[in-house]
Amino acid sequence: MKNKRLCIISFLIFVLLAGCSKKEIKVPLEDVGMVDSMAFDYIDENQMRLTVAIPQYSPDAEKDTQTFSITTDLVSSGIVEIEKQSDKKIVFNQLRVVLVNEDFARKGNVRKIVQHLYRNAEVGNKVLIAVVKDNAEAILKGDYPDKPSINFYLNNLLEPSINTAFNPNTNIHDFMYSITNPVVDTVLPYVEKREEKLEIKGVAIFKGNQMHELIKPEEALVIQALSGQKNLAPLHLDLNAGHGEEKVMIDLIESSVKKESNKNMESPKLTIFLKIKGTLSEYKGERESHLFTVESISDLEKDVNKQLEQDISEFLARLNKTEVDPAGLSEEFRMYHHGKWTSKKTRELIRKLDVKVHVETSIISTGTLK
């Protein structure tokens, strides 16, 4: 009898609790603002300018994209304020691009906002990130007459491509991996607005949480190659081989890299063996009329090797001087180290690192010669 009474009481409590629970509130599609792009601009240590771009799918909409901007100290509170302006529920399921201006990146604030987005279950891991010169808000609010919308424009511009010489790991997942990895420094594409067009003008290299240096897109090609990227963007070289002014363009490049260290933390030395194979798509210089024999191509390959070895060595020496390691060269020493590896150890090693570069180029065919 007691057991029966307890069962009845338990059932009644369960029914009452179920009745008190709130039903799931479903928001109509027309009341949802699907953020496609976000921009962050630095104001001061306590505040930032947050801008969101929301595509408008209604045929009655005057513009294809609606933008909202707010000055805030936190991303979450900024979104709440934007919801008040838009009268829509802001969601991030369709977020594709995050822009931060250079000041924001140099102050070391990018990691905070990316962490916030990374922890948001609505946000996918493939959201692309870029640093922009001057003002990120102006890019989202700019007019681009020959483009369907800023959202598609940015996504297509930043989408990894064999023709763009920047490290393709620019989504928030890879950003969080590299920013927390003590043996590699983060890189992001650097975008500049010129009149009615956007252009990738370089690559921003981070030192820890802060943007430290800006390098040219062709220099970023070196980082790609040394990081083990098999297919590279077209390579442009100015040769100084004693044959006057020579310009070479090698396309459809396949590469492989091998690194050997002396495993010595006190006097670190690293030898890099880089093999590249591709098509001589264009040549300009005095050897034009001679590049039709095996011997002449072989001589050109040797000159390309020397030029690449010199350029790569000078580039790495410059990076080592500033103690940044975007290619993860310190990994060749960490794997032989017993104990915990830290970013401080990477800085110390890179500063002392002596690098020797050997390049082997194979030109498998020729294109336009002029």
C-alpha positions in Angstrom: 0.0 0.0 0.0 2.9 2.3 0.9 4.6 1.6 -2.4 1.4 2.3 -4.3 0.9 5.6 -2.6 4.6 6.6 -3.3 4.1 5.8 -7.0 1.0 7.9 -7.2 2.7 10.9 -5.5 5.8 10.6 -7.7 3.6 10.5 -10.8 1.7 13.6 -9.8 5.0 15.5 -9.1 6.3 14.5 -12.5 3.1 15.7 -14.2 3.2 19.0 -12.4 6.9 19.6 -13.2 6.3 18.8 -16.9 3.4 21.2 -16.9 5.6 24.0 -15.5 8.3 23.5 -18.1 8.4 25.9 -21.0 7.7 24.8 -24.5 10.5 25.3 -27.1 10.0 28.7 -28.7 10.2 28.5 -32.5 11.2 31.7 -34.2 9.7 32.3 -37.7 12.4 32.4 -40.5 11.5 36.0 -41.4 12.3 37.0 -37.8 15.8 35.6 -37.9 18.9 37.6 -38.9 21.5 35.1 -40.2 24.9 36.8 -39.7 27.2 36.1 -42.6 30.2 38.4 -41.8 31.5 40.1 -38.7 34.0 42.9 -38.3 35.9 44.1 -35.3 37.7 47.5 -35.0 39.9 48.6 -32.1 38.8 51.6 -30.1 40.7 51.4 -26.8 41.6 48.8 -24.2 38.0 48.5 -23.0 35.9 49.0 -26.1 35.7 47.8 -29.7 33.5 48.5 -32.7 31.4 45.4 -33.7 29.8 45.3 -37.2 27.7 42.4 -38.6 26.4 41.9 -42.1 23.1 40.1 -42.6 21.9 39.0 -46.1 18.4 40.1 -47.0 16.5 37.5 -49.0 13.2 39.4 -49.3 12.5 40.7 -52.8 11.2 43.9 -51.3 14.5 44.7 -49.5 16.2 47.9 -50.8 19.7 46.4 -50.3 20.9 42.8 -50.5 22.8 43.2 -47.2 21.9 44.9 -44.0 24.7 46.0 -41.7 24.6 47.0 -38.0 27.4 48.5 -35.9 27.7 49.0 -32.2 30.4 50.1 -29.7 30.7 47.5 -27.0 33.1 45.9 -24.5 31.8 42.3 -25.0 30.8 40.4 -28.1 27.6 39.0 -26.4 26.4 42.4 -25.1 27.1 43.9 -28.6 24.9 41.2 -30.2 22.1 42.0 -27.7 22.2 45.7 -28.7 22.2 44.8 -32.4 19.1 42.6 -31.9 17.4 45.7 -30.4 18.2 47.7 -33.6 17.2 45.0 -36.0 14.1 43.5 -34.3 15.4 40.1 -35.3 16.9 37.1 -33.5 20.6 37.2 -34.4 22.0 33.7 -35.2 25.4 32.6 -36.4 24.7 29.3 -38.2 25.7 31.0 -41.5 28.7 32.9 -40.3 31.5 32.6 -42.9 34.0 35.5 -42.5 35.4 37.4 -39.5 37.5 40.6 -40.2 39.7 42.3 -37.6 41.5 45.6 -38.3 45.2 45.9 -37.9 45.1 47.8 -34.6 42.9 45.1 -33.2 45.3 42.4 -34.3 48.4 44.2 -33.0 46.9 44.8 -29.6 46.5 41.0 -29.2 42.7 40.9 -29.1 42.0 38.5 -31.9 42.3 35.4 -29.7 39.6 36.6 -27.3 36.9 37.0 -30.0 37.9 33.9 -31.9 37.7 31.9 -28.6 34.2 33.3 -28.0 33.1 32.2 -31.5 34.8 28.9 -31.2 32.9 28.0 -28.1 29.6 29.0 -29.7 27.8 25.8 -30.9 26.1 27.8 -33.7 29.4 28.7 -35.3 31.1 26.3 -37.7 34.8 25.5 -37.6 35.4 26.7 -41.2 34.7 30.4 -40.6 37.5 32.3 -42.3 39.5 35.1 -40.6 41.5 38.0 -42.1 43.3 41.1 -40.9 42.4 44.3 -42.7 44.2 47.6 -43.1 42.6 50.6 -41.4 38.9 50.1 -40.9 37.1 46.7 -41.0 33.6 48.3 -40.6 34.2 50.2 -43.8 34.8 47.0 -45.7 31.5 45.5 -44.7 29.7 48.7 -45.5 31.5 49.5 -48.7 29.9 49.5 -52.2 31.2 46.9 -54.7 29.1 47.4 -57.9 30.4 44.4 -59.8 29.9 42.0 -56.9 26.6 40.3 -55.9 27.1 41.0 -52.2 29.9 41.7 -49.7 29.3 38.3 -48.1 29.9 36.2 -51.2 32.8 38.6 -52.2 34.7 38.1 -49.0 34.1 34.4 -48.8 35.3 33.9 -52.4 38.3 36.1 -51.8 39.5 34.3 -48.7 38.6 30.8 -49.7 41.9 28.8 -50.0 43.0 28.6 -53.6 46.1 27.3 -55.4 46.5 30.8 -57.0 46.7 32.6 -53.7 50.1 32.6 -51.9 48.9 32.6 -48.3 48.7 29.8 -45.8 45.2 28.2 -46.3 44.7 27.4 -42.6 42.9 30.6 -41.8 39.6 29.3 -40.4 38.9 29.5 -36.7 39.7 25.9 -35.9 43.2 26.2 -37.4 43.6 29.6 -35.8 42.9 28.2 -32.4 45.3 25.3 -33.1 48.2 27.5 -34.1 47.7 30.2 -31.5 47.9 27.6 -28.7 50.7 25.6 -30.3 54.1 26.4 -28.9 56.0 25.3 -32.0 54.3 27.4 -34.7 53.2 31.0 -35.1 49.8 32.0 -36.6 49.5 33.6 -40.0 46.4 35.3 -41.5 45.7 36.9 -44.9 46.0 40.7 -44.9 43.3 42.5 -46.9 43.3 46.1 -48.2 40.4 48.1 -49.7 41.3 50.1 -52.8 38.4 52.1 -54.2 35.8 49.6 -55.1 37.9 46.4 -54.8 39.4 44.3 -52.1 42.9 42.7 -52.5 45.0 40.4 -50.4 48.1 42.5 -50.0 50.2 40.3 -47.7 50.2 37.9 -44.8 50.1 38.9 -41.2 52.5 36.9 -38.9 51.6 36.7 -35.2 54.0 36.4 -32.4 52.0 34.9 -29.6 48.6 36.6 -29.5 49.8 39.8 -31.3 50.3 40.5 -35.0 54.0 41.1 -35.3 55.0 41.4 -38.9 53.5 41.8 -42.4 55.1 39.9 -45.2 54.6 39.8 -49.0 52.4 37.1 -50.6 55.4 35.7 -52.5 57.3 35.4 -49.1 54.3 33.5 -47.8 54.9 30.9 -50.5 58.1 30.0 -48.7 56.1 29.3 -45.5 53.8 27.1 -47.6 56.7 25.1 -49.0 58.5 24.7 -45.7 55.3 23.6 -44.0 55.0 20.7 -46.4 52.4 22.0 -48.8 52.5 19.8 -51.8 50.9 22.1 -54.4 52.1 25.7 -54.4 50.9 29.0 -55.9 52.8 30.2 -59.0 56.3 31.3 -58.3 57.8 34.5 -59.6 61.5 35.1 -59.5 63.9 37.9 -60.5 67.2 36.1 -61.3 70.6 37.6 -60.7 72.7 35.1 -62.5 74.9 37.3 -64.6 72.6 37.3 -67.7 71.1 40.8 -67.3 67.6 41.3 -66.1 65.7 38.0 -66.0 62.1 37.3 -64.9 60.9 33.8 -64.4 57.4 32.4 -63.7 57.0 28.8 -62.7 53.5 27.4 -62.5 51.7 24.2 -61.5 54.3 23.6 -58.8 54.6 20.3 -56.9 56.9 20.4 -53.9 58.4 18.2 -51.2 60.5 19.2 -48.2 62.8 17.3 -45.9 64.3 18.8 -42.7 67.3 17.5 -40.7 68.3 19.0 -37.4 71.4 18.5 -35.3 69.1 18.0 -32.3 71.3 20.5 -30.3 69.3 23.1 -28.4 72.4 25.1 -27.4 73.8 25.4 -31.0 70.8 24.5 -33.2 71.4 23.8 -36.9 68.9 22.9 -39.5 69.3 21.7 -43.1 66.3 22.0 -45.4 66.1 20.1 -48.7 63.4 21.5 -50.9 62.4 19.9 -54.2 60.1 21.7 -56.6 58.7 20.6 -60.0 56.7 22.7 -62.4 56.2 24.4 -65.7 58.2 27.4 -66.9 55.0 29.3 -67.9 56.8 32.5 -68.7 60.4 33.8 -69.1 61.7 37.3 -70.0 65.4 37.8 -70.5 68.4 37.4 -72.9 68.3 33.6 -72.7 64.9 33.5 -74.4 66.2 32.1 -77.7 68.3 29.4 -76.1 65.7 27.8 -73.8 64.9 24.9 -76.2 67.6 22.4 -75.3 68.1 20.2 -72.3 71.4 21.9 -71.5 69.9 25.4 -71.4 67.0 24.3 -69.2 69.4 22.6 -66.9 71.5 25.8 -66.6 68.3 27.7 -65.8 67.3 25.2 -63.2 70.7 25.7 -61.4 70.3 29.5 -61.5 66.8 29.1 -60.0 68.2 26.9 -57.3 70.8 29.4 -56.3 68.3 32.3 -56.3 65.7 30.4 -54.3 68.4 29.2 -51.8 69.5 32.8 -51.3 66.0 34.3 -51.1 64.7 31.6 -48.6 67.9 31.9 -46.5 67.5 35.7 -46.3 63.8 35.4 -45.5 64.3 32.9 -42.7 67.2 35.0 -41.2 64.9 37.9 -41.0 62.2 35.9 -39.3 64.7 34.3 -36.9 65.9 37.7 -35.9 62.4 38.7 -34.8 61.9 35.2 -33.1 58.9 34.2 -35.1 58.4 30.7 -36.5 55.4 30.5 -38.9 56.8 27.4 -40.7 57.2 25.4 -37.5 60.9 24.8 -37.9 61.3 24.4 -34.1 59.3 21.2 -34.3 62.5 19.5 -35.7 64.1 20.1 -32.2 61.0 19.7 -30.0 60.6 16.1 -31.1 63.9 15.2 -29.5 63.4 17.3 -26.4 62.5 15.6 -23.1 60.1 17.5 -21.0 57.5 20.3 -21.6 58.1 22.5 -24.6 57.0 26.1 -24.4 56.8 29.2 -26.7 59.8 30.6 -24.8 61.9 27.7 -25.9 60.8 28.3 -29.5 61.8 31.9 -29.3 65.2 31.1 -27.8 65.9 28.4 -30.4 64.8 30.4 -33.4 66.9 33.3 -32.4 70.0 31.0 -32.4 69.0 28.8 -35.3 71.5 28.3 -38.2 69.7 27.3 -41.4 71.1 25.8 -44.6 68.8 25.6 -47.6 69.3 23.2 -50.6 66.8 23.6 -53.5 66.4 21.2 -56.4 64.3 22.5 -59.3 62.9 20.4 -62.1 61.3 22.3 -65.1 59.2 19.7 -66.8 58.0 21.9 -69.7 58.0 25.5 -71.0 55.3 27.9 -71.8 55.4 31.5 -73.1 58.9 32.9 -73.6 59.4 36.5 -74.4 
